[in-house]
């Protein structure tokens, strides 16, 4: 039988040596181990997708808050400008 790592197109490590990478499979990896690893990776991907959606929501909320703050600043600047223009007119400046 062909080892699972070779069947997956991965290079086999030197006989008796450590795997090439921490995620490499040994030459004797069983289908049960492959399935367990696949399920672990699917779980990780699912968690990352949830986190990405949460982060996108946070970014959207932050952008809205930023737009509101910018609008408040513009309004306050407009009021200050109008007030200072009115003060100058009263004092003949």
Contact map, one row per residue, 1 for C-alpha under 8 A:
111000000000000000000000000000000000000000000000000000000000000000000000000000000000000000000
111101100000000000000000000000000000000000000000000000000000000000000000000000000000000000000
111111100000000000000000001110000000000000000000000000000000000000000000000000000000000000000
011111110000000000000000101111100000000000000000000000000000000000000000000000000000000000000
001111111111000000000001111010000000000000000000000000000000000000000000000000000000000000000
011111111111000000000000001000000000000000000000000000000000000000000000000000000000000000000
011111111100000000000000000000000000000000000000000000000000000000000000000000000000000000000
000111111100000000000000000000000000000000000000000000000000000000000000000000000000000000000
000011111110000000000000000000000000000000000000000000000000000000000000000000000000000000000
000011111111000000000000000000000000000000000000000000000000000000000000000000000000000000000
000011001111100000000000000000000000000000000000000000000000000000000000000000000000000000000
000011000111110000110000011000000000000000000000000000000000000000000000000000000000000000000
000000000011111111110000011000000000000000000000000000000000000000000000000000000000000000000
000000000001111111000000000000000000000000000000000000000000000000000000000000000000000000000
000000000000111110000000000000000000000000000000000000000000000000000000000000000000000000000
000000000000111111000000000000000000000000000000000000000000000000000000000000000000000000000
000000000000111111100000000000000000000000000000000000000000000000000000000000000000000000000
000000000000110111110000000000000000000000000000000000000000000000000000000000000000000000000
000000000001100011111101110000000000000000000000000000000000000000000000000000000000000000000
000000000001100001111101000000000000000000000000000000000000000000000000000000000000000000000
000000000000000000111111000000000000000000000000000000000000000000000000000000000000000000000
000000000000000000111111000000000000000000000000000000000000000000000000000000000000000000000
000000000000000000001111100000000000000000000000000000000000000000000000000000000000000000000
000010000000000000111111110000000000000000000000000000000000000000000000000000000000000000000
000110000000000000100011111010000000000000000000000000000000000000000000000000000000000000000
000010000001100000100001111110000000000000000000000000000000000000000000000000000000000000000
001111000001100000000000111110000000000000000000000000000000000000000000000000000000000000000
001100000000000000000000011111000000000000000000000000000000000000000000000000000000000000000
001110000000000000000000111111101100000000000000000000000000000000000000000000000000000000000
000100000000000000000000000111111100000000000000000000000000000000000000000000000000000000000
000100000000000000000000000011111110000000000000000000000000000000000000000000000000000000000
000000000000000000000000000001111111000000000000000000000000000000000000000000000000000000000
000000000000000000000000000011111111100000000000000000000000000000000000000000000000000000000
000000000000000000000000000011111111110000000000000000000000000000000000000000000000000000000
000000000000000000000000000000111111111000000000000000000000000000000000000000000000000000000
000000000000000000000000000000011111111100000000000000000000000000000000000000000000000000000
000000000000000000000000000000001111111110000000000000000000000000000000000000000000000000000
000000000000000000000000000000000111111111000000000000000000000000000000000000000000000000000
000000000000000000000000000000000011111111100000000000000000000000000000000000000000000000000
000000000000000000000000000000000001111111110000000000000000000000000000000000000000000000000
000000000000000000000000000000000000111111111000000000000000000000000000000000000000000000000
000000000000000000000000000000000000011111111100000000000000000000000000000000000000000000000
000000000000000000000000000000000000001111111110000000000000000000000000000000000000000000000
000000000000000000000000000000000000000111111111000000000000000000000000000000000000000000000
000000000000000000000000000000000000000011111111100000000000000000000000000000000000000000000
000000000000000000000000000000000000000001111111110000000000000000000000000000000000000000000
000000000000000000000000000000000000000000111111111000000000000000000000000000000000000000000
000000000000000000000000000000000000000000011111111100000000000000000000000000000000000000000
000000000000000000000000000000000000000000001111111110000000000000000000000000000000000000000
000000000000000000000000000000000000000000000111111111000000000000000000000000000000000000000
000000000000000000000000000000000000000000000011111111100000000000000000000000000000000000000
000000000000000000000000000000000000000000000001111111110000000000000000000000000000000000000
000000000000000000000000000000000000000000000000111111111000000000000000000000000000000000000
000000000000000000000000000000000000000000000000011111111100000000000000000000000000000000000
000000000000000000000000000000000000000000000000001111111110000000000000000000000000000000000
000000000000000000000000000000000000000000000000000111111111000000000000000000000000000000000
000000000000000000000000000000000000000000000000000011111111100000000000000000000000000000000
000000000000000000000000000000000000000000000000000001111111110000000000000000000000000000000
000000000000000000000000000000000000000000000000000000111111111000000000000000000000000000000
000000000000000000000000000000000000000000000000000000011111111100000000000000000000000000000
000000000000000000000000000000000000000000000000000000001111111110000000000000000000000000000
000000000000000000000000000000000000000000000000000000000111111111000000000000000000000000000
000000000000000000000000000000000000000000000000000000000011111111100000000000000000000000000
000000000000000000000000000000000000000000000000000000000001111111110000000000000000000000000
000000000000000000000000000000000000000000000000000000000000111111111000000000000000000000000
000000000000000000000000000000000000000000000000000000000000011111111100000000000000000000000
000000000000000000000000000000000000000000000000000000000000001111111110000000000000000000000
000000000000000000000000000000000000000000000000000000000000000111111111000000000000000000000
000000000000000000000000000000000000000000000000000000000000000011111111100000000000000000000
000000000000000000000000000000000000000000000000000000000000000001111111110000000000000000000
000000000000000000000000000000000000000000000000000000000000000000111111111000000000000000000
000000000000000000000000000000000000000000000000000000000000000000011111111100000000000000000
000000000000000000000000000000000000000000000000000000000000000000001111111110000000000000000
000000000000000000000000000000000000000000000000000000000000000000000111111111000000000000000
000000000000000000000000000000000000000000000000000000000000000000000011111111100000000000000
000000000000000000000000000000000000000000000000000000000000000000000001111111110000000000000
000000000000000000000000000000000000000000000000000000000000000000000000111111111000000000000
000000000000000000000000000000000000000000000000000000000000000000000000011111111100000000000
000000000000000000000000000000000000000000000000000000000000000000000000001111111110000000000
000000000000000000000000000000000000000000000000000000000000000000000000000111111111000000000
000000000000000000000000000000000000000000000000000000000000000000000000000011111111100000000
000000000000000000000000000000000000000000000000000000000000000000000000000001111111110000000
000000000000000000000000000000000000000000000000000000000000000000000000000000111111111000000
000000000000000000000000000000000000000000000000000000000000000000000000000000011111111100000
000000000000000000000000000000000000000000000000000000000000000000000000000000001111111110000
000000000000000000000000000000000000000000000000000000000000000000000000000000000111111111000
000000000000000000000000000000000000000000000000000000000000000000000000000000000011111111100
000000000000000000000000000000000000000000000000000000000000000000000000000000000001111111111
000000000000000000000000000000000000000000000000000000000000000000000000000000000000111111111
000000000000000000000000000000000000000000000000000000000000000000000000000000000000011111111
000000000000000000000000000000000000000000000000000000000000000000000000000000000000001111111
000000000000000000000000000000000000000000000000000000000000000000000000000000000000000111111
000000000000000000000000000000000000000000000000000000000000000000000000000000000000000111111
